[in-house]
Amino acid sequence: MKVDILASGSGGNCIALGSSEATILVDVGIAKTKIEKRLLEVGIRPDSIKAIFITHAHCDHVKGLPLANKYKIPVYAAEGEWKSIKGVDFGLQRPIKAGSDVTLDDWYIESFKTHHDAFSPLGYAIYDDEGNKCSVCLDTGHVDQNMLSAMEFSNIYIIEANHEPNMVEVSDYPPATKARILSHIGHLSNEQTAEALSKLVMGVGEQIYLTHLSHKNNMPALAEMTVKRALTKKALRADTHYKIEVV
């Protein structure tokens, strides 16, 4: 399974996953032209994309949806999120429910419910026909047991490590914005991400991508250190038992 994270953060999110037969995108939160350019930079033709899977309809996850109309790409998103998604040709709309699955070429995609201030936010557990599993968990205020069950036994974890709570508290954000970020339907802190990964990572060579870091309220080294510290308590060492990359 080939992973290319084309964009990550509050400015936009877009992930390309490639198998032997097809490439799919999870979220398209940057401009269509930027997605096309970044796909070509990693050797993927935009007209070869088989499907787009949306986690939720906030702008930093759907801004590039004109890509779907241009290349006639089906777009999968939770039924509730279609209330906010505009401009996708009706014939390309694929409403799904949390817990549903999609089979597409040599991909099998399971959706699971996440916790964010959107109508019906989703995460995805994505399998290829070679037995690889990639779990994508972006905007969510907490990780519950159902999410852990959906993500367990993955080879690849793409998960947000959005903020450090103390940095949010002293930031210049309005109080309402701070409360939103820190809420149970906001974003994962470094510690929450580390706790989730400590329950998931078995130390069999998993690849971890920490994504969606806040530019103002986090630091890549801090996010990475927090996860490594949690996994060290399980006697797991980076580059020996797992690999980690901050995007």
Secondary structure, DSSP 8 states (H G I E B T S, - for coil): -EEEEEE-STT--EEEEE-SS-EEEEEE-S-HHHHHHHHHHTT--GGGEEEEE-S--SHHHHTTTHHHHHHT--EEEEGGGGGT--S--GGGEEEE-TT-EEEETTEEEEEEE--SSSSS-EEEEEEETTS-EEEEE-S-S---HHHHHHHTT-SEEEEE--B-HHHHHTSSS-HHHHHHHHSTTS--BHHHHHHHHHHH--SSSEEEEEE---TTT--HHHHHHHHHHHHHTTT--BTTTEEEEE-
